[in-house]
Amino acid sequence: MRHALCRVIPHGHALLTAVMLTICAVQTVADTPAIRVIQNDRGGFIGARAVEIAAINAKSTRIELRGRICYSSCTMYLGVDDVCVSPNTSFGFHGPSRHGRALPPSEFDHWSNVMANHYNAALKDWFLRDARHIISGYKRISGAQLIAMGYQTC
């Protein structure tokens, strides 16, 4: 938020004006939300990604999903408050597993829902109905398809 002094820059006092303009410029840069570009991310641990996304949302960081691929837990970035998607990026979805091995049903349901809660309603329904049952490989959706489902274009 801009300080009240930044709204009233004095005229006629060159040194004071220069100092205030510098302070106001630094403050404006500090107030600008960060942008983070995610590219070619093959995923990782669901729990760690959920914690990372909560921190991203707490800092109001914008996430831009670009590059060739965003697979597995990378797709959870779709749950960031300020996210956009490149139409050319391929998104790969699959269900939770332990290093490619099936989880017991209660763990499978829990982690499937952790992932799904990072998606909008249309994607969540599709994921829970279809994609989470893939353990080996991916169900792919293009960024253009996600945009058609309501995600913002980068």
QUICOR-V537344 format. One record per residue. N is the residue number from 1. SS is DSSP state (a for helix, b for strand, c for the rest). OMEGA is omega in degrees with one decimal (none if undefined). Layout:
n=N ss=SS omega=OMEGA
n=N ss=SS omega=OMEGA
//
This chain:
n=1 ss=c omega=-179.4
n=2 ss=c omega=177.6
n=3 ss=c omega=-178.2
n=4 ss=a omega=-180.0
n=5 ss=a omega=-179.0
n=6 ss=a omega=178.7
n=7 ss=a omega=-176.9
n=8 ss=c omega=178.1
n=9 ss=c omega=-177.5
n=10 ss=c omega=176.0
n=11 ss=c omega=175.4
n=12 ss=c omega=178.4
n=13 ss=c omega=-171.1
n=14 ss=a omega=-177.3
n=15 ss=a omega=178.9
n=16 ss=a omega=178.8
n=17 ss=a omega=-179.9
n=18 ss=a omega=179.6
n=19 ss=a omega=-178.4
n=20 ss=a omega=178.0
n=21 ss=a omega=177.6
n=22 ss=a omega=178.7
n=23 ss=a omega=-178.4
n=24 ss=a omega=178.2
n=25 ss=a omega=178.4
n=26 ss=a omega=-179.9
n=27 ss=a omega=179.7
n=28 ss=a omega=177.8
n=29 ss=a omega=-179.8
n=30 ss=a omega=-179.0
n=31 ss=a omega=-179.0
n=32 ss=c omega=179.6
n=33 ss=c omega=179.0
n=34 ss=c omega=174.8
n=35 ss=b omega=177.9
n=36 ss=b omega=179.7
n=37 ss=b omega=178.0
n=38 ss=b omega=-179.4
n=39 ss=b omega=170.2
n=40 ss=b omega=-179.1
n=41 ss=b omega=-177.6
n=42 ss=c omega=175.4
n=43 ss=c omega=-176.4
n=44 ss=c omega=-177.2
n=45 ss=c omega=-175.6
n=46 ss=a omega=-178.3
n=47 ss=a omega=179.0
n=48 ss=a omega=180.0
n=49 ss=a omega=178.7
n=50 ss=a omega=178.1
n=51 ss=a omega=178.7
n=52 ss=a omega=-178.2
n=53 ss=a omega=176.1
n=54 ss=a omega=178.1
n=55 ss=a omega=177.9
n=56 ss=a omega=178.9
n=57 ss=a omega=179.4
n=58 ss=a omega=-179.9
n=59 ss=c omega=-177.9
n=60 ss=c omega=178.4
n=61 ss=c omega=175.9
n=62 ss=b omega=177.0
n=63 ss=b omega=175.7
n=64 ss=b omega=179.7
n=65 ss=b omega=-176.2
n=66 ss=b omega=178.4
n=67 ss=b omega=-178.0
n=68 ss=b omega=-171.4
n=69 ss=b omega=168.6
n=70 ss=b omega=-172.7
n=71 ss=b omega=170.4
n=72 ss=a omega=-176.2
n=73 ss=a omega=172.9
n=74 ss=a omega=-178.5
n=75 ss=a omega=178.3
n=76 ss=a omega=174.3
n=77 ss=a omega=176.8
n=78 ss=a omega=177.5
n=79 ss=a omega=176.3
n=80 ss=c omega=-177.3
n=81 ss=c omega=-178.4
n=82 ss=c omega=-176.5
n=83 ss=b omega=171.1
n=84 ss=b omega=-172.1
n=85 ss=b omega=171.8
n=86 ss=c omega=179.8
n=87 ss=c omega=-176.2
n=88 ss=c omega=-178.8
n=89 ss=c omega=175.9
n=90 ss=b omega=-179.9
n=91 ss=b omega=-177.7
n=92 ss=b omega=-177.5
n=93 ss=b omega=170.9
n=94 ss=c omega=-179.3
n=95 ss=c omega=179.1
n=96 ss=c omega=178.2
n=97 ss=c omega=174.0
n=98 ss=b omega=-178.9
n=99 ss=c omega=177.2
n=100 ss=c omega=178.2
n=101 ss=b omega=-178.3
n=102 ss=c omega=176.3
n=103 ss=c omega=170.7
n=104 ss=c omega=-174.5
n=105 ss=a omega=-178.2
n=106 ss=a omega=177.0
n=107 ss=a omega=179.3
n=108 ss=a omega=179.2
n=109 ss=a omega=-180.0
n=110 ss=a omega=-175.6
n=111 ss=a omega=173.3
n=112 ss=a omega=179.9
n=113 ss=a omega=175.0
n=114 ss=a omega=178.6
n=115 ss=a omega=-175.0
n=116 ss=a omega=179.6
n=117 ss=c omega=175.6
n=118 ss=c omega=-177.7
n=119 ss=c omega=173.9
n=120 ss=c omega=-171.6
n=121 ss=a omega=-177.3
n=122 ss=a omega=-179.2
n=123 ss=a omega=178.6
n=124 ss=a omega=178.9
n=125 ss=a omega=179.7
n=126 ss=a omega=-178.8
n=127 ss=a omega=-177.2
n=128 ss=a omega=-179.4
n=129 ss=a omega=-170.4
n=130 ss=c omega=-166.3
n=131 ss=a omega=-176.4
n=132 ss=a omega=-179.2
n=133 ss=a omega=174.5
n=134 ss=c omega=178.0
n=135 ss=c omega=178.1
n=136 ss=c omega=-177.7
n=137 ss=c omega=-173.8
n=138 ss=c omega=163.1
n=139 ss=b omega=-174.5
n=140 ss=b omega=174.0
n=141 ss=b omega=178.1
n=142 ss=b omega=174.0
n=143 ss=a omega=178.4
n=144 ss=a omega=177.9
n=145 ss=a omega=177.8
n=146 ss=a omega=177.3
n=147 ss=a omega=176.9
n=148 ss=a omega=178.4
n=149 ss=c omega=173.9
n=150 ss=c omega=177.8
n=151 ss=c omega=-178.1
n=152 ss=b omega=177.1
n=153 ss=b omega=172.7
n=154 ss=c omega=none
//
